[in-house]
Amino acid sequence: MRKLIFALLLTSSLFAQKLNSFFPYFEKNGIDLTFAYTGELFSNFSGGEKQKNVYLDNFDFIVLADLEKILGLKNSKLKFYMLGNNGSIPSEYTATAQGTSNIAAYSTFKIYEFWIEKKVAGNLSILAGLFDLNSEFDTRESSSIFINPSHGIGPDFSMTGENGPSIFPNAALAFRIKYNPTENFYINSAVFEGTPDDPTNPTGTKIEITKDEGVLLVTEMGITNENKKFGKNNFTVSLGAWLYTREFKTLALVPQNKKGNYGIYLSSEKTFIDSEKSELAVFFRYGFADSRINTFDNYLGAGFTLKGILTDNKSDALGVALGIVHLNGKTYSTHSTKHEAILEITYVLNVNDFISLQPDLQIAINPANTINHKHSSAAGLRLALEL
């Protein structure tokens, strides 16, 4: 096994260096290319629904074009993003409602994002097209290293709608406007197609706008506090709200149609240590959703990341995070618990400029999708290649 991993790392590194040599030509002409491959091996070794080893992977090919340099369109850029996924879904065996891996998806290749953005003024920009909501809304830099999906966007938001909001792996058409009144304050608002892709057919990219699906409205405002000594934002707090305009069935014994499914989330992160050799950051998130409609009506998450554990240049990071979701009492009969908690301990080591390795441990207390066990434990290893 050790020889196989070494051979894979060596081959990937040589391929990355060769491919990366072509990139400067495109960058010189206003085109920024990104290719990324992420592969994971996960083992549910205790509890859950079933003990099983699974493999899954994710391909990203992204083109970011400077339209001012290419076509003369001032302050404009275009993004084209191809996404591919293969493999199993680890949470089918860990039995966790919050999921296990943030790259787990139905096996398919598709156009994920395709948008154009223009800066109308120095502090105002507009964007239109297929757009990932979580790329700008409900996101925290310090929690981005974690593999469990809940630390990216809370399940009180990610599990809403007929096919989720416009997040991985299904992006929707959107119109977004962002305004920065001051250097340390922003307001970001967007309207999204109510149902991304086709819930009955998850392959490929499908755009079908109907009256019944309505729209999803999202607004977030945030404040950042700049660290003058190190020149970084060491504190951020944001408040967001979302609203679906379409009708949803309530979770009552006698379901009724209700308009106006909504939720609110509060997010913050702070850097306590930021030197040349180490960095310590903590994050916190709380969110709730309309309990009459949504299975996951409350979520609380928090954690920390510490860089520079074994290296002196912050090329490695240790992360510990806890996510607790409350399952609506009206759906208790279909789940084994009202609260599910997942503790994740992860470590990222950047082998070189292209490759990183990430062992990961997730321990779930009261996994919601099984009655067989009161816990599940899964260990994983992620290999990431990015150019």
N, C-alpha and C positions, 0 to 999 in steps of 0.2 A: 504494500500500500504506500509506504514511504517513497519507493522508487517511482511509482505511478504519479504521485503528487509532484515530485521533483521534475519528472519528465514533462508533465503538463505545464508547470510554471516556466520551465525553460523554453518550451515550444511557444507558449503564449507570449513570453517576453520578446523572443526573436521576431515573431509575427508583428507584435505591436511596434517595435522599433522600425521595422521595414515599412509598415503602413504609415506610421507617423511621419516618415520622411517626405511623403507627398503632400502633407497638410499645408506647409508654408506657402505653396503655390496658390492654393485656393484662398487662404487668408489674405494674401497680397491683393487678391481680386474681389475682396468683400464677402467671401463665403467662409463661414466657420463650420467645419464638419466635426461631428462627434459620433463615435461608434463605441458602444458599450455592450459587454456580455456579462451576465450575472448568473451563476449556477449555484444551486444549493443542494446539499444532502441533509435531510432531516430524519431523525429517529425518535419516534414516540416510545420511549423505553419503559414507561411505567404509567399505569392508570389509563384514563381516557376511554375511548371506545375500542381501540385495538392497538397492540404493539406492532409497529410496522416501520420499515425504512422506505423513504421515498426520495426521488430526485425531481427537481424542477429547475427551469431556467427562463431567462428573459433576455431578449435582444432589443437594443435601441439603436436606431440610426436617425440622427438629427442634423438638419441643415438650417443654419441661421444665416440669412442673407441680409447684407447692408444695402438696402434699396437706393440709398443716396449715392453710394459709390458705383452701383451697378447700373441704375436707371435714372439717376439724378433726382429721385424723389426725396426731398429734404426731410431729415429726421424720421425716417421710416425704415422698418425692418420686417422681414417675413420669416416665419418658422414653419418647417415641414418636419414631421416626426413620424417615423415608421416604428411600429411596436410589434414584437413577436413573443409569444409565450408557449411553453411546452411543459409537460409533466403533470405530476399529481398535486393534490391539494392537501397539505399536511394537517389542516384543521379537521378534516374528515376523520382523522384517527386520534388527534388530541381532544376532539369534541368541544373545542372552545368557540363560543359565540363571537369573540373578538377576533378570531383568526389566529394564524401562527406566522405566516410569511406575507410580507407586503408585495411580493412578486407573484403570488399564487393567482392564477387566472385560467380561464378556459383556453385550450390550445388553439391558437389562431395567429395569423399575421394580418395586420390592419394599419390603416392610416389613423394615427391617434390624435395628433394635433396638426392644424393647418390654419395659421392666422397671420394677420398683418397688423402691425402696431405703428402708430404715428404720434410723435410729440407735437402737440398743437402749440404749446408754449414750454418754457423751461421747466415749469412745475405741473404741467397737465398733459396726460397722454390718453389716447383712446386705442382700443383693440377690438377686432372683430374676427370671428371664425371659430373653428373647432379649438376649444381652449380647456386646459386642465385647471379646474377650480382650485385644487390644492397646491398648485404652483405659486399662488399668491395669497390665498385665504386659508386661515386656520393652520399656519405653518410656523415651525420654530427651528432655527438653525441647530440649536444644541440637542434636539431630539431626533435629528435626521439620520443618525447612525443606527438607530434601532431597527430591528427586523419585524417586530410585531406591528401590524397595521395601526393599532390604536394610538401609537405615539406619533403618527403622522397627522391624521385627522380623526377626531374622536368618533366612536361608533354612534353617539347620539346624533351625529350629522351624516356620517358615511353610510349608515344603514337606512336612510330615509328614501322616500320616493318609490316609484315603481321599479326602477332599475338603478337605484342609487343616484346621488347627484353627479355632476360632471367630473368624475375622478377615475383613476386607474381601476379597471382597464377600459372604461367607457367614457369618452369625452363627448360633450354636446356643443352645439352651436351657441355662441355667446357674444354679447357686446359688453365691454368693460371700459369704465372710465376711472382714472386714478388722478388724484389731486394732492399735491404737497403744499399746503399754505405756508409752512415754514420748513426748515431743514429737519426738524425733529418731530413733525406731526404729519400724518397722512390720512386720507379718506379714500377708500377703494370700494367701488360699487359695480355690480354686474347683473345682467339679466341673462339667464340660461334657458335653453330648450328644456321643457319639463321632464322629458324622458329620453335619456341618452341611448343611442343605438336602438336595437330591437330586443326586448326582454325574452322573446320566444326563440330568437336565433342569435346566439352570441358570436358567431363567426363574422369576420369582416367588419367594415364600417358602413353604417346605414343612417341616413338622414331622412326623416319623415316627420314633418311638422303637421300636427293635427290640432284642431280646436280643443279637443277633450284633454290633451296632455297639459295644457296650461304652460306656465313658466315658473322658473325658480329665481327669486330675487335674493341677492346677497349683498350685504354691506359690512365693511369692517373699517374701524378707525384705530389708529395706534399712535403711541408716543415712544420715542427712543431718546436715550440719554447718552451722549457721546463721551467716551473716556478720552480726555485730552492727552493723557500721558502716553497711551499706546495707539491713539488714533482709531479706536474701534467703538462700535455701539456695545456698551457693556450692560445695558438694561433696556428691555422692550416690554411694553404691556399693550395688549390689543383687546378690543371688544367687538364681537361680530354678531350679526343677526341674519336669519334666513327665513324665507316664506315661500311655500308653494301655493299657487293660485288655483290649482285643480282640486277636484273633490277626491277624498279618500274615505274608505269605510272605517268606522270606529271599531275599537276592540271590545265593545260591549257584547253581552250575551245575545242581544238583538242588534246587530250592526246597523248603523245609519250612515248616510253619506254626509260628510262634513267638509266644508271649504276652509282653507287657511291654515294648513299644517305649518308649524313654525318652530323655531328654536333659537337659543342664544348661547354663546360661548365666551369665556374669558380666558385669556392666555397670557403668560408672562415668562420671561427668561432673563437671567442675570449672570454676568461673568464676574467672578470674585477674584480670580487670579488669571493674569494674562501677561506672561513674560516671554522671552525668546525661547525658553525651553519647556514651559508647561502652561497649561490652561485648565481652569476649573469653571464649569458653567452649570447652573441648575435651571430647571424649567418646571412649570406648573400649568395645568389646564383643567377647567371645569366647564361642563356644558349640560344643558337640559333641552328636551324636546317635548312637544305636545303629548301628554300621557294618554290622551283619548285615542291617538292614532298610532303612535310609535312604540315598538317593542322595547327599545332601549331609550328610556326617558331621562336617565341621569348618568353622567360619567365623570370620574375624577382621575387625573393622571399626574404623576410627578416623577422627577428623576434628576440625575446628574451625569455629566461626562467629564472625564479627566484625561487630558492629553499629556504625553511625555512621561508615561509610566516606565517604559523600558528604553526609550530613545531620548536623545537630548535635542531633538528638532521638531517635536510635536507630530511626528509621523505615525504615532500610534495613539489609540484612545480606548479607555475603559468606560463603559456605560452601565448604569444600573437604573432601572425604571419600574414603576408599579402602575398598573392600570386597573381600575375597579369600575365595572359597569353595573347599573341597576336594571334588571329586567322587569318590565311593567307587570304589576300584580295580575292584570287581566289576562296575561299570557302564561301565568305560572303553571297551568295544567299541561302546557306543551314544552316546558323546560324543567330541569331538575332543581333549579335554585332561583332565588331573587337577586343574588349578588354573585358575580364572577370576578375573581381577581387573578391577574397574571403578573408575576415577577419575572423580569427579563434581566439577565446579566450577559453582556456582550463585550467583545474586545476586537478592535480593528487594527491590523498591522499592515501598513503600506510597504510591500516588499520592494517596490521601486516606483517610478513615476507612473506606471501603467497598471500595476497589479496589486490587489490587496486581498488578504485572507481575514476571515471573521468567524471565529468560533462563537457559538451562541447557546445559551441555556434559558429555557422558559419553563417556569413552574406555575401551573394553574390550580387555584383553589376553587372548588365547586364549578368545574367545567359545565356549562349550561346545557350542552347538547347530548348528555348521557346520564343514565341513572345507574350505571354500573360502578362508577368510582367517584369519590369525593375530591380527586385530584388527577392531574396528568403532568408528566414531565417529559420534555422533548429537548434533545440536543441537536444542534445543526452546525454545519460548516459552509460558509459562503465564500465563493471565489468570484472576484469582480475584476474585470478587465475594461479599462476605459481609455480611449484615445481622444 
